[in-house]
């Protein structure tokens, strides 16, 4: 659990873990806050959680905290939970059941609720993947995931050894480190997806999506670097078609980031990029990117004055 000035949310986040009806979980929390406020709240859960707290004011990037925490973890499977997200009732039991049936899997994914600052559900974020007892095809996963990171941050659970063997998170990718990680893990072993909504992904004005995207050139670069890094993993016969969708997706993400800060000019450019995919390509993009699922809850929150 990477935290920084998380005192507004951390109580609800840790409470969601303490409410899980499963034993055997450990929480490795790495905090870089300038004050002890976040850690003081976390210490209240010392009798309810197997809690290990690290104060690392020198470790600001959240991917660096994740790398440190995973290295320190004792459990064979790991989930990342940011300070403002939550687990829903039954997540631990569901994931433990999936692991029990598929102990060699590299990655487990599930759907998530999108919640606002007060915990109200605004929508749901699902993955455009088959939800069944069989592992997801690697080619299918990579071809869809490289178009857009459709995985909610609190959803994945992965094998610790696979994470370490893959080199962990790229600490320079402040916005796309998770996307890069999932693409690496997809090649390392089988991946399973559950359509059950097991976590809450919180959107609010102080979230990384909002605050971090103010540097738009860096925001665009974060996406392009990951795309270029993994493009060769797409089968040659479908590569150009998939990459066209992926580049259109980056244009849309950049336009949405600028619109969040009151600059709407690029929305037209983004719309043109989608239209240039053609009718079938545009429909595939909308399906793979989960654009409506991602944007509609944010619009609801903004119109309600909660974002």
Secondary structure, 3 states (H helix, E strand, C coil): CEECCCCCCHHHHHHHHHCCCCCCCEEEEEECCCCCHHHHHHHCCCCCCEEEEEECCCCCCHHHHHHHHHHHCCCCEEECCCCCCEECCCHHHHHHHHHHHCCCCCEEEEEEEEECCCCCEEEEECCCCCCCCCCCCHHHHHHHHCCCCCCCCCCCEEEHHHHHHCCCCCCCCCCCHHHHHHHHHHCCCCEEEEEEEEEEEECCCCCHHHHHHHCHHHHHHHHHHHHHHHHHHCCHHHHHHHHHHHHHHHHHHHHHHHHHCCCCCHHHHHHHHHHCCHHHHHHHHHHHHCHHHHHHHHHHHHHCCCC
